[in-house]
Amino acid sequence: MQGVLRMQTGDMGGAWVPMFSSDAHGRPGEVYWPVGVLGGELACIICSAAAQHPRVRRAGCMRRPALPVS
């Protein structure tokens, strides 16, 4: 089933339970990227349907200093 986020729970013997349905709770033209669930609340990134995925900035390169080996 497309557009349904399911979560495995130990309360029901390890069954996968529907947590969110974009058809029931979402708006037309939006794409949802789940980030986490905390206290029964779904945290997600909402994108327009044209974007299809969230934009993520690349992290800068870190350089490790050369340490002399003795």
VMD Tcl script that draws the C-alpha trace (Angstrom):
set ca {
  {0.00 0.00 0.00}
  {1.63 3.24 -1.12}
  {1.48 6.31 1.12}
  {1.21 4.36 4.41}
  {3.92 4.45 7.08}
  {3.96 1.31 9.24}
  {5.82 0.69 12.48}
  {6.63 -2.64 14.10}
  {5.38 -2.85 17.67}
  {5.91 -5.38 20.43}
  {2.45 -4.66 21.87}
  {0.75 -6.74 19.19}
  {3.21 -9.61 18.90}
  {5.58 -7.80 16.54}
  {2.89 -6.81 14.04}
  {3.39 -3.92 11.61}
  {0.80 -1.28 12.50}
  {-0.18 1.64 10.20}
  {0.96 4.92 11.80}
  {0.35 7.51 9.08}
  {-1.51 7.62 5.79}
  {-0.72 10.44 3.39}
  {-4.11 9.90 1.74}
  {-5.97 10.46 5.02}
  {-3.79 13.12 6.67}
  {-1.68 14.66 3.93}
  {-2.37 17.36 1.41}
  {-2.40 16.83 -2.33}
  {0.92 17.76 -3.91}
  {3.04 16.96 -0.83}
  {5.61 14.21 -0.26}
  {6.46 13.13 3.30}
  {9.89 11.90 4.45}
  {9.68 10.40 7.98}
  {12.49 11.37 10.34}
  {11.35 9.81 13.62}
  {8.55 9.02 16.05}
  {8.60 10.35 19.61}
  {5.77 10.09 22.09}
  {3.23 9.16 19.43}
  {4.16 12.15 17.25}
  {5.53 11.69 13.72}
  {8.38 14.00 12.75}
  {8.75 14.35 8.99}
  {10.08 16.61 6.28}
  {7.37 17.85 3.93}
  {8.37 18.42 0.30}
  {6.39 19.50 -2.71}
  {5.57 16.73 -5.16}
  {7.86 18.40 -7.70}
  {10.89 18.03 -5.36}
  {10.27 14.30 -4.56}
  {13.02 14.33 -1.89}
  {14.44 16.80 0.66}
  {17.46 18.87 -0.24}
  {20.44 18.15 1.97}
  {23.57 20.23 2.17}
  {26.84 18.36 2.04}
  {28.97 18.54 5.14}
  {32.32 20.27 4.72}
  {35.46 18.20 4.48}
  {37.39 17.78 7.66}
  {41.14 17.43 7.52}
  {43.04 15.49 10.09}
  {46.39 16.96 11.07}
  {49.36 14.76 10.31}
  {50.79 13.50 13.59}
  {54.43 12.49 13.78}
  {54.98 8.84 14.64}
  {57.92 8.11 16.90}
}
mol new
graphics top color blue
foreach p $ca { graphics top sphere $p radius 0.5 }
foreach p [lrange $ca 0 end-1] q [lrange $ca 1 end] { graphics top cylinder $p $q radius 0.2 }
display resetview
